[in-house]
Amino acid sequence: LYNQYYEAQFFGQDSIRGKKKYGKPNYRILQKSFEKENLGNYVIMPLYPFDPIEEVLSERDELFQDNNKNGQWDVDELFIDDNNNNKYDRYHPATFPDYINWLGTDNQGRDVFSRLVYGFNVTLTFALCVTFFAYIIGIIVGGTLGYFGGKTDLFGVRLIEIFYAIPFLFLMMILAQILKPNVIILAMMYVFIVGWIGISLYIRGEFYREKSKDYVAAAVSMGQTTWKIMFSHILPNALTPIITFAPFAIISYIFSLVALDFLGFGLQPPTPSWGELLNQGRLNLQYWHLIIIPLASIASTLFLITFVGEAIREAFDPKVYSRLR
């Protein structure tokens, strides 16, 4: 329940010499140590005791003096030759799945299963945030265009066409390099650039169709305000196509985040993501699990969301659940 801090020897990449400091222990090693001591001490571990950004391989890359501060060893830099083979050794190749690391490790010694689960959390958070805020903006913009029509609609549709013409992927790449966003900031960038456009056009069409019906004329004759007519009378009757559109919007947002992460312009390291795992697989084709496992996870998620969308469509289909048959 509480973090314990122990004195340990720490080595930095900018120095050959180590320093004694206090830091959090490796609880898996501490658990084994307690078991050997047999003094009644114990550590309660989770069912799967690996962190998505933790390097779980016991062997570390040989220490080096990082003169130019680039985070990696260069040929002219000094290093500690632990095994006396006169070359700088790296000990973090990917490992295949086994009974300890169920889906293996990546090329930096991090557990793939924990990164996959955390990546699912990040990806779904991104997709749901984009969907929620895109729907809010899209409903307001599309409802306004569809209900008022005329010059308002003409100007609004031209504005939407301008946003459609923006090269979305290139703009996201530029902004990601400048802002170094987390998942929430990246979601907001996506919403304000392009996420609201599709749903606003859907809402516009539904409001055009609904505003000519008798219940709208009755609400106007009763003196209802414009905004109450739009959002209390028309919007509830326009929700069916919007709700059925949501799962497919989520799928497109998931693909967008995976593509950005795969190209290196999405979430910043060491944040786990499916696109980053796919990119590792591209760079390490000999390790099949770095390609097959992320692809299978993405495909399974998209199939499940598609089936949910189909179930929602049938639930709102009047031809399936009509009392008039």
VOTI-863599 format. One record per residue (C-alpha): x, y, z; residue in three letters; residue number from 1. Coordinates in steps of 0.2 Angstrom, whole numbers, plus 5000, padded with zeros to 4 digits. Example, Ala and Ser with C-alpha at 12.3 -4.5 7.8 and 13.67 -1.06 7.14 Angstrom:
% VOTI-863599
@px: 5062, py: 4978, pz: 5039, r: Ala, k: 1
@px: 5068, py: 4995, pz: 5036, r: Ser, k: 2
END
This chain:
% VOTI-863599
@px: 5000, py: 5000, pz: 5000, r: Leu, k: 1
@px: 5015, py: 5012, pz: 5003, r: Tyr, k: 2
@px: 5030, py: 5015, pz: 4993, r: Asn, k: 3
@px: 5046, py: 5010, pz: 5002, r: Gln, k: 4
@px: 5063, py: 5018, pz: 4998, r: Tyr, k: 5
@px: 5079, py: 5009, pz: 4999, r: Tyr, k: 6
@px: 5097, py: 5015, pz: 4997, r: Glu, k: 7
@px: 5104, py: 5009, pz: 4980, r: Ala, k: 8
@px: 5118, py: 5012, pz: 4967, r: Gln, k: 9
@px: 5112, py: 5023, pz: 4953, r: Phe, k: 10
@px: 5122, py: 5026, pz: 4936, r: Phe, k: 11
@px: 5118, py: 5040, pz: 4924, r: Gly, k: 12
@px: 5121, py: 5040, pz: 4905, r: Gln, k: 13
@px: 5131, py: 5056, pz: 4907, r: Asp, k: 14
@px: 5143, py: 5049, pz: 4920, r: Ser, k: 15
@px: 5153, py: 5033, pz: 4922, r: Ile, k: 16
@px: 5153, py: 5034, pz: 4941, r: Arg, k: 17
@px: 5138, py: 5029, pz: 4951, r: Gly, k: 18
@px: 5130, py: 5038, pz: 4966, r: Lys, k: 19
@px: 5121, py: 5032, pz: 4981, r: Lys, k: 20
@px: 5103, py: 5038, pz: 4982, r: Lys, k: 21
@px: 5086, py: 5033, pz: 4988, r: Tyr, k: 22
@px: 5074, py: 5026, pz: 4976, r: Gly, k: 23
@px: 5059, py: 5014, pz: 4974, r: Lys, k: 24
@px: 5064, py: 4996, pz: 4974, r: Pro, k: 25
@px: 5060, py: 4982, pz: 4961, r: Asn, k: 26
@px: 5045, py: 4974, pz: 4970, r: Tyr, k: 27
@px: 5047, py: 4957, pz: 4960, r: Arg, k: 28
@px: 5065, py: 4956, pz: 4966, r: Ile, k: 29
@px: 5060, py: 4961, pz: 4984, r: Leu, k: 30
@px: 5047, py: 4948, pz: 4984, r: Gln, k: 31
@px: 5060, py: 4934, pz: 4980, r: Lys, k: 32
@px: 5072, py: 4941, pz: 4993, r: Ser, k: 33
@px: 5058, py: 4940, pz: 5006, r: Phe, k: 34
@px: 5054, py: 4922, pz: 5001, r: Glu, k: 35
@px: 5072, py: 4917, pz: 5003, r: Lys, k: 36
@px: 5074, py: 4926, pz: 5020, r: Glu, k: 37
@px: 5059, py: 4917, pz: 5027, r: Asn, k: 38
@px: 5056, py: 4930, pz: 5040, r: Leu, k: 39
@px: 5037, py: 4932, pz: 5038, r: Gly, k: 40
@px: 5039, py: 4948, pz: 5026, r: Asn, k: 41
@px: 5029, py: 4948, pz: 5010, r: Tyr, k: 42
@px: 5024, py: 4958, pz: 4995, r: Val, k: 43
@px: 5006, py: 4958, pz: 4988, r: Ile, k: 44
@px: 5008, py: 4958, pz: 4969, r: Met, k: 45
@px: 4995, py: 4961, pz: 4956, r: Pro, k: 46
@px: 4990, py: 4947, pz: 4944, r: Leu, k: 47
@px: 5001, py: 4953, pz: 4931, r: Tyr, k: 48
@px: 5016, py: 4962, pz: 4939, r: Pro, k: 49
@px: 5023, py: 4972, pz: 4925, r: Phe, k: 50
@px: 5022, py: 4991, pz: 4921, r: Asp, k: 51
@px: 5020, py: 4997, pz: 4903, r: Pro, k: 52
@px: 5035, py: 5009, pz: 4903, r: Ile, k: 53
@px: 5046, py: 4997, pz: 4914, r: Glu, k: 54
@px: 5061, py: 4988, pz: 4907, r: Glu, k: 55
@px: 5059, py: 4971, pz: 4913, r: Val, k: 56
@px: 5075, py: 4962, pz: 4906, r: Leu, k: 57
@px: 5088, py: 4960, pz: 4920, r: Ser, k: 58
@px: 5103, py: 4964, pz: 4909, r: Glu, k: 59
@px: 5106, py: 4982, pz: 4905, r: Arg, k: 60
@px: 5115, py: 4990, pz: 4891, r: Asp, k: 61
@px: 5133, py: 4994, pz: 4895, r: Glu, k: 62
@px: 5136, py: 5011, pz: 4903, r: Leu, k: 63
@px: 5143, py: 5025, pz: 4893, r: Phe, k: 64
@px: 5148, py: 5043, pz: 4894, r: Gln, k: 65
@px: 5135, py: 5053, pz: 4884, r: Asp, k: 66
@px: 5146, py: 5068, pz: 4879, r: Asn, k: 67
@px: 5134, py: 5075, pz: 4866, r: Asn, k: 68
@px: 5118, py: 5072, pz: 4877, r: Lys, k: 69
@px: 5109, py: 5063, pz: 4863, r: Asn, k: 70
@px: 5104, py: 5048, pz: 4874, r: Gly, k: 71
@px: 5113, py: 5035, pz: 4864, r: Gln, k: 72
@px: 5131, py: 5028, pz: 4863, r: Trp, k: 73
@px: 5142, py: 5035, pz: 4849, r: Asp, k: 74
@px: 5158, py: 5027, pz: 4842, r: Val, k: 75
@px: 5169, py: 5040, pz: 4850, r: Asp, k: 76
@px: 5162, py: 5039, pz: 4868, r: Glu, k: 77
@px: 5169, py: 5030, pz: 4882, r: Leu, k: 78
@px: 5160, py: 5015, pz: 4890, r: Phe, k: 79
@px: 5162, py: 5002, pz: 4903, r: Ile, k: 80
@px: 5167, py: 4986, pz: 4894, r: Asp, k: 81
@px: 5159, py: 4973, pz: 4906, r: Asp, k: 82
@px: 5163, py: 4957, pz: 4896, r: Asn, k: 83
@px: 5180, py: 4964, pz: 4889, r: Asn, k: 84
@px: 5175, py: 4961, pz: 4871, r: Asn, k: 85
@px: 5181, py: 4978, pz: 4865, r: Asn, k: 86
@px: 5163, py: 4983, pz: 4859, r: Lys, k: 87
@px: 5148, py: 4992, pz: 4866, r: Tyr, k: 88
@px: 5135, py: 4979, pz: 4870, r: Asp, k: 89
@px: 5116, py: 4981, pz: 4870, r: Arg, k: 90
@px: 5105, py: 4969, pz: 4880, r: Tyr, k: 91
@px: 5088, py: 4974, pz: 4875, r: His, k: 92
@px: 5083, py: 4964, pz: 4860, r: Pro, k: 93
@px: 5064, py: 4959, pz: 4860, r: Ala, k: 94
@px: 5060, py: 4942, pz: 4868, r: Thr, k: 95
@px: 5047, py: 4930, pz: 4862, r: Phe, k: 96
@px: 5031, py: 4926, pz: 4873, r: Pro, k: 97
@px: 5034, py: 4915, pz: 4887, r: Asp, k: 98
@px: 5026, py: 4910, pz: 4904, r: Tyr, k: 99
@px: 5033, py: 4926, pz: 4913, r: Ile, k: 100
@px: 5030, py: 4939, pz: 4899, r: Asn, k: 101
@px: 5014, py: 4932, pz: 4891, r: Trp, k: 102
@px: 5016, py: 4942, pz: 4875, r: Leu, k: 103
@px: 5035, py: 4944, pz: 4876, r: Gly, k: 104
@px: 5045, py: 4960, pz: 4877, r: Thr, k: 105
@px: 5049, py: 4974, pz: 4864, r: Asp, k: 106
@px: 5066, py: 4980, pz: 4858, r: Asn, k: 107
@px: 5068, py: 4990, pz: 4874, r: Gln, k: 108
@px: 5064, py: 4976, pz: 4886, r: Gly, k: 109
@px: 5046, py: 4982, pz: 4890, r: Arg, k: 110
@px: 5032, py: 4970, pz: 4893, r: Asp, k: 111
@px: 5021, py: 4969, pz: 4877, r: Val, k: 112
@px: 5005, py: 4963, pz: 4886, r: Phe, k: 113
@px: 5005, py: 4978, pz: 4898, r: Ser, k: 114
@px: 5009, py: 4990, pz: 4884, r: Arg, k: 115
@px: 4995, py: 4983, pz: 4874, r: Leu, k: 116
@px: 4982, py: 4984, pz: 4888, r: Val, k: 117
@px: 4988, py: 5002, pz: 4892, r: Tyr, k: 118
@px: 4988, py: 5006, pz: 4874, r: Gly, k: 119
@px: 4970, py: 5000, pz: 4872, r: Phe, k: 120
@px: 4966, py: 5012, pz: 4887, r: Asn, k: 121
@px: 4975, py: 5027, pz: 4878, r: Val, k: 122
@px: 4967, py: 5023, pz: 4861, r: Thr, k: 123
@px: 4949, py: 5021, pz: 4868, r: Leu, k: 124
@px: 4951, py: 5037, pz: 4879, r: Thr, k: 125
@px: 4957, py: 5046, pz: 4863, r: Phe, k: 126
@px: 4942, py: 5040, pz: 4853, r: Ala, k: 127
@px: 4929, py: 5043, pz: 4866, r: Leu, k: 128
@px: 4935, py: 5061, pz: 4870, r: Cys, k: 129
@px: 4935, py: 5065, pz: 4851, r: Val, k: 130
@px: 4918, py: 5058, pz: 4849, r: Thr, k: 131
@px: 4911, py: 5067, pz: 4864, r: Phe, k: 132
@px: 4917, py: 5084, pz: 4860, r: Phe, k: 133
@px: 4915, py: 5082, pz: 4841, r: Ala, k: 134
@px: 4897, py: 5078, pz: 4844, r: Tyr, k: 135
@px: 4894, py: 5093, pz: 4855, r: Ile, k: 136
@px: 4902, py: 5105, pz: 4842, r: Ile, k: 137
@px: 4894, py: 5095, pz: 4827, r: Gly, k: 138
@px: 4876, py: 5096, pz: 4835, r: Ile, k: 139
@px: 4877, py: 5115, pz: 4838, r: Ile, k: 140
@px: 4885, py: 5119, pz: 4821, r: Val, k: 141
@px: 4874, py: 5107, pz: 4811, r: Gly, k: 142
@px: 4858, py: 5111, pz: 4820, r: Gly, k: 143
@px: 4861, py: 5129, pz: 4817, r: Thr, k: 144
@px: 4864, py: 5127, pz: 4798, r: Leu, k: 145
@px: 4850, py: 5115, pz: 4796, r: Gly, k: 146
@px: 4837, py: 5125, pz: 4805, r: Tyr, k: 147
@px: 4840, py: 5142, pz: 4799, r: Phe, k: 148
@px: 4845, py: 5138, pz: 4782, r: Gly, k: 149
@px: 4847, py: 5152, pz: 4769, r: Gly, k: 150
@px: 4863, py: 5163, pz: 4770, r: Lys, k: 151
@px: 4868, py: 5155, pz: 4787, r: Thr, k: 152
@px: 4868, py: 5138, pz: 4779, r: Asp, k: 153
@px: 4877, py: 5144, pz: 4763, r: Leu, k: 154
@px: 4891, py: 5152, pz: 4774, r: Phe, k: 155
@px: 4892, py: 5137, pz: 4785, r: Gly, k: 156
@px: 4894, py: 5124, pz: 4772, r: Val, k: 157
@px: 4907, py: 5135, pz: 4763, r: Arg, k: 158
@px: 4917, py: 5135, pz: 4779, r: Leu, k: 159
@px: 4915, py: 5117, pz: 4781, r: Ile, k: 160
@px: 4922, py: 5114, pz: 4764, r: Glu, k: 161
@px: 4937, py: 5125, pz: 4768, r: Ile, k: 162
@px: 4940, py: 5114, pz: 4783, r: Phe, k: 163
@px: 4938, py: 5098, pz: 4772, r: Tyr, k: 164
@px: 4952, py: 5105, pz: 4761, r: Ala, k: 165
@px: 4965, py: 5107, pz: 4775, r: Ile, k: 166
@px: 4978, py: 5093, pz: 4774, r: Pro, k: 167
@px: 4973, py: 5085, pz: 4790, r: Phe, k: 168
@px: 4988, py: 5073, pz: 4792, r: Leu, k: 169
@px: 5001, py: 5086, pz: 4788, r: Phe, k: 170
@px: 4994, py: 5099, pz: 4800, r: Leu, k: 171
@px: 4993, py: 5086, pz: 4814, r: Met, k: 172
@px: 5011, py: 5081, pz: 4811, r: Met, k: 173
@px: 5017, py: 5099, pz: 4812, r: Ile, k: 174
@px: 5006, py: 5103, pz: 4828, r: Leu, k: 175
@px: 5012, py: 5087, pz: 4836, r: Ala, k: 176
@px: 5030, py: 5092, pz: 4833, r: Gln, k: 177
@px: 5028, py: 5109, pz: 4841, r: Ile, k: 178
@px: 5016, py: 5105, pz: 4855, r: Leu, k: 179
@px: 5022, py: 5087, pz: 4860, r: Lys, k: 180
@px: 5004, py: 5083, pz: 4865, r: Pro, k: 181
@px: 4997, py: 5070, pz: 4878, r: Asn, k: 182
@px: 4981, py: 5060, pz: 4874, r: Val, k: 183
@px: 4969, py: 5074, pz: 4879, r: Ile, k: 184
@px: 4978, py: 5088, pz: 4870, r: Ile, k: 185
@px: 4979, py: 5077, pz: 4854, r: Leu, k: 186
@px: 4961, py: 5073, pz: 4855, r: Ala, k: 187
@px: 4956, py: 5092, pz: 4856, r: Met, k: 188
@px: 4968, py: 5095, pz: 4841, r: Met, k: 189
@px: 4959, py: 5082, pz: 4831, r: Tyr, k: 190
@px: 4941, py: 5088, pz: 4836, r: Val, k: 191
@px: 4944, py: 5106, pz: 4832, r: Phe, k: 192
@px: 4953, py: 5103, pz: 4815, r: Ile, k: 193
@px: 4942, py: 5089, pz: 4807, r: Val, k: 194
@px: 4933, py: 5079, pz: 4820, r: Gly, k: 195
@px: 4917, py: 5089, pz: 4820, r: Trp, k: 196
@px: 4914, py: 5090, pz: 4802, r: Ile, k: 197
@px: 4906, py: 5074, pz: 4798, r: Gly, k: 198
@px: 4893, py: 5074, pz: 4812, r: Ile, k: 199
@px: 4889, py: 5092, pz: 4808, r: Ser, k: 200
@px: 4884, py: 5087, pz: 4791, r: Leu, k: 201
@px: 4873, py: 5073, pz: 4797, r: Tyr, k: 202
@px: 4864, py: 5084, pz: 4809, r: Ile, k: 203
@px: 4862, py: 5097, pz: 4796, r: Arg, k: 204
@px: 4853, py: 5085, pz: 4785, r: Gly, k: 205
@px: 4842, py: 5078, pz: 4799, r: Glu, k: 206
@px: 4837, py: 5096, pz: 4804, r: Phe, k: 207
@px: 4832, py: 5100, pz: 4786, r: Tyr, k: 208
@px: 4821, py: 5085, pz: 4786, r: Arg, k: 209
@px: 4813, py: 5087, pz: 4803, r: Glu, k: 210
@px: 4810, py: 5106, pz: 4803, r: Lys, k: 211
@px: 4796, py: 5105, pz: 4789, r: Ser, k: 212
@px: 4785, py: 5093, pz: 4800, r: Lys, k: 213
@px: 4769, py: 5097, pz: 4809, r: Asp, k: 214
@px: 4776, py: 5096, pz: 4826, r: Tyr, k: 215
@px: 4789, py: 5110, pz: 4823, r: Val, k: 216
@px: 4775, py: 5121, pz: 4816, r: Ala, k: 217
@px: 4764, py: 5117, pz: 4831, r: Ala, k: 218
@px: 4779, py: 5122, pz: 4843, r: Ala, k: 219
@px: 4782, py: 5138, pz: 4833, r: Val, k: 220
@px: 4763, py: 5143, pz: 4834, r: Ser, k: 221
@px: 4764, py: 5140, pz: 4853, r: Met, k: 222
@px: 4777, py: 5153, pz: 4855, r: Gly, k: 223
@px: 4792, py: 5141, pz: 4859, r: Gln, k: 224
@px: 4809, py: 5149, pz: 4858, r: Thr, k: 225
@px: 4820, py: 5145, pz: 4843, r: Thr, k: 226
@px: 4833, py: 5136, pz: 4854, r: Trp, k: 227
@px: 4820, py: 5126, pz: 4863, r: Lys, k: 228
@px: 4812, py: 5120, pz: 4846, r: Ile, k: 229
@px: 4829, py: 5115, pz: 4840, r: Met, k: 230
@px: 4836, py: 5105, pz: 4855, r: Phe, k: 231
@px: 4820, py: 5100, pz: 4864, r: Ser, k: 232
@px: 4809, py: 5095, pz: 4849, r: His, k: 233
@px: 4820, py: 5092, pz: 4833, r: Ile, k: 234
@px: 4836, py: 5085, pz: 4841, r: Leu, k: 235
@px: 4827, py: 5070, pz: 4850, r: Pro, k: 236
@px: 4819, py: 5065, pz: 4833, r: Asn, k: 237
@px: 4836, py: 5067, pz: 4824, r: Ala, k: 238
@px: 4846, py: 5056, pz: 4836, r: Leu, k: 239
@px: 4844, py: 5039, pz: 4828, r: Thr, k: 240
@px: 4856, py: 5041, pz: 4813, r: Pro, k: 241
@px: 4868, py: 5051, pz: 4825, r: Ile, k: 242
@px: 4869, py: 5036, pz: 4837, r: Ile, k: 243
@px: 4871, py: 5023, pz: 4824, r: Thr, k: 244
@px: 4885, py: 5034, pz: 4816, r: Phe, k: 245
@px: 4895, py: 5034, pz: 4833, r: Ala, k: 246
@px: 4903, py: 5017, pz: 4832, r: Pro, k: 247
@px: 4910, py: 5020, pz: 4815, r: Phe, k: 248
@px: 4916, py: 5037, pz: 4820, r: Ala, k: 249
@px: 4925, py: 5029, pz: 4835, r: Ile, k: 250
@px: 4933, py: 5016, pz: 4823, r: Ile, k: 251
@px: 4940, py: 5030, pz: 4812, r: Ser, k: 252
@px: 4947, py: 5040, pz: 4827, r: Tyr, k: 253
@px: 4956, py: 5024, pz: 4832, r: Ile, k: 254
@px: 4963, py: 5022, pz: 4815, r: Phe, k: 255
@px: 4969, py: 5040, pz: 4815, r: Ser, k: 256
@px: 4978, py: 5038, pz: 4832, r: Leu, k: 257
@px: 4986, py: 5022, pz: 4826, r: Val, k: 258
@px: 4992, py: 5030, pz: 4810, r: Ala, k: 259
@px: 4999, py: 5045, pz: 4819, r: Leu, k: 260
@px: 5008, py: 5035, pz: 4832, r: Asp, k: 261
@px: 5015, py: 5023, pz: 4818, r: Phe, k: 262
@px: 5022, py: 5038, pz: 4809, r: Leu, k: 263
@px: 5030, py: 5045, pz: 4825, r: Gly, k: 264
@px: 5019, py: 5061, pz: 4826, r: Phe, k: 265
@px: 5006, py: 5055, pz: 4839, r: Gly, k: 266
@px: 5009, py: 5052, pz: 4858, r: Leu, k: 267
@px: 5026, py: 5056, pz: 4865, r: Gln, k: 268
@px: 5037, py: 5042, pz: 4871, r: Pro, k: 269
@px: 5037, py: 5032, pz: 4883, r: Pro, k: 270
@px: 5018, py: 5033, pz: 4882, r: Thr, k: 271
@px: 5012, py: 5015, pz: 4876, r: Pro, k: 272
@px: 5002, py: 5015, pz: 4860, r: Ser, k: 273
@px: 4997, py: 5002, pz: 4847, r: Trp, k: 274
@px: 5004, py: 5012, pz: 4833, r: Gly, k: 275
@px: 5021, py: 5013, pz: 4842, r: Glu, k: 276
@px: 5021, py: 4994, pz: 4844, r: Leu, k: 277
@px: 5017, py: 4992, pz: 4825, r: Leu, k: 278
@px: 5032, py: 5003, pz: 4821, r: Asn, k: 279
@px: 5043, py: 4992, pz: 4832, r: Gln, k: 280
@px: 5037, py: 4977, pz: 4823, r: Gly, k: 281
@px: 5041, py: 4986, pz: 4806, r: Arg, k: 282
@px: 5059, py: 4989, pz: 4813, r: Leu, k: 283
@px: 5061, py: 4971, pz: 4820, r: Asn, k: 284
@px: 5053, py: 4960, pz: 4807, r: Leu, k: 285
@px: 5061, py: 4944, pz: 4814, r: Gln, k: 286
@px: 5051, py: 4946, pz: 4830, r: Tyr, k: 287
@px: 5034, py: 4941, pz: 4824, r: Trp, k: 288
@px: 5025, py: 4945, pz: 4840, r: His, k: 289
@px: 5028, py: 4963, pz: 4838, r: Leu, k: 290
@px: 5018, py: 4963, pz: 4822, r: Ile, k: 291
@px: 5005, py: 4950, pz: 4824, r: Ile, k: 292
@px: 4999, py: 4954, pz: 4842, r: Ile, k: 293
@px: 4995, py: 4973, pz: 4839, r: Pro, k: 294
@px: 4987, py: 4969, pz: 4822, r: Leu, k: 295
@px: 4976, py: 4956, pz: 4830, r: Ala, k: 296
@px: 4971, py: 4968, pz: 4844, r: Ser, k: 297
@px: 4967, py: 4982, pz: 4832, r: Ile, k: 298
@px: 4957, py: 4970, pz: 4821, r: Ala, k: 299
@px: 4947, py: 4962, pz: 4836, r: Ser, k: 300
@px: 4943, py: 4979, pz: 4843, r: Thr, k: 301
@px: 4937, py: 4986, pz: 4827, r: Leu, k: 302
@px: 4926, py: 4970, pz: 4824, r: Phe, k: 303
@px: 4919, py: 4972, pz: 4841, r: Leu, k: 304
@px: 4914, py: 4990, pz: 4839, r: Ile, k: 305
@px: 4907, py: 4986, pz: 4822, r: Thr, k: 306
@px: 4896, py: 4973, pz: 4830, r: Phe, k: 307
@px: 4890, py: 4985, pz: 4843, r: Val, k: 308
@px: 4886, py: 4998, pz: 4830, r: Gly, k: 309
@px: 4876, py: 4985, pz: 4820, r: Glu, k: 310
@px: 4866, py: 4980, pz: 4836, r: Ala, k: 311
@px: 4863, py: 4999, pz: 4840, r: Ile, k: 312
@px: 4857, py: 5001, pz: 4822, r: Arg, k: 313
@px: 4845, py: 4987, pz: 4823, r: Glu, k: 314
@px: 4839, py: 4993, pz: 4840, r: Ala, k: 315
@px: 4834, py: 5009, pz: 4833, r: Phe, k: 316
@px: 4827, py: 5002, pz: 4816, r: Asp, k: 317
@px: 4808, py: 5005, pz: 4816, r: Pro, k: 318
@px: 4806, py: 4991, pz: 4803, r: Lys, k: 319
@px: 4813, py: 4978, pz: 4815, r: Val, k: 320
@px: 4803, py: 4984, pz: 4831, r: Tyr, k: 321
@px: 4787, py: 4992, pz: 4823, r: Ser, k: 322
@px: 4770, py: 4989, pz: 4831, r: Arg, k: 323
@px: 4762, py: 4992, pz: 4815, r: Leu, k: 324
@px: 4767, py: 4975, pz: 4807, r: Arg, k: 325
END
